[in-house]
Each structure stands twice: as C-alpha cells, then as structure tokens.
Amino acid sequence: MQQANHAEQMVKRFRELVEDAGDTLADSHYSELKLIIEAGLDTALLENMAKVSKQLSSLAHDIQHNADFFDQAT
C-alpha cells in the first residue's frame, strides 16, 4: 500500500509543476500516471524481493553445508 501512497505524492508534485508552468492536463492523465508509477514501484519491489529470496536460499544452502560438515566431524 505504500507504493500507492508514494505514487499519489509523486503525481501530486507533478501536477503542481505542470500547473505552476501554466499548463493543465485532464484528471484521467494523472490517474494513468499514478498507475504507471505504481506499476514501476511494484516491479522494482518484486525484483528486489527475488534478489533477497535468492540470497536467503544461498545462505540456507551454506548453513546446511556447514551443519553437515560439523555433523560429520563429531
């Protein structure tokens, strides 16, 4: 849900910049921009989660390897 709030704030700031320049856009364009921003944030989040998942999997493998090594040593 933070992505939606963050996207809303980005769109709000963009609207301010557009209006400060003396221009206007239809509300539908701002809604579409919000969806595009949310999609980008979601994609970045999923890519990061996949990276963390891969790191955790590697760590779990290393822990298992070390446990097997110490188990054989005793």
Summary of the structure (lengths in Angstrom):
residues: 74
radius of gyration: 22.8
end to end distance: 49.9
largest distance: 77.0
contacts: 158
relative contact order: 0.10
helix: 89%
strand: 0%
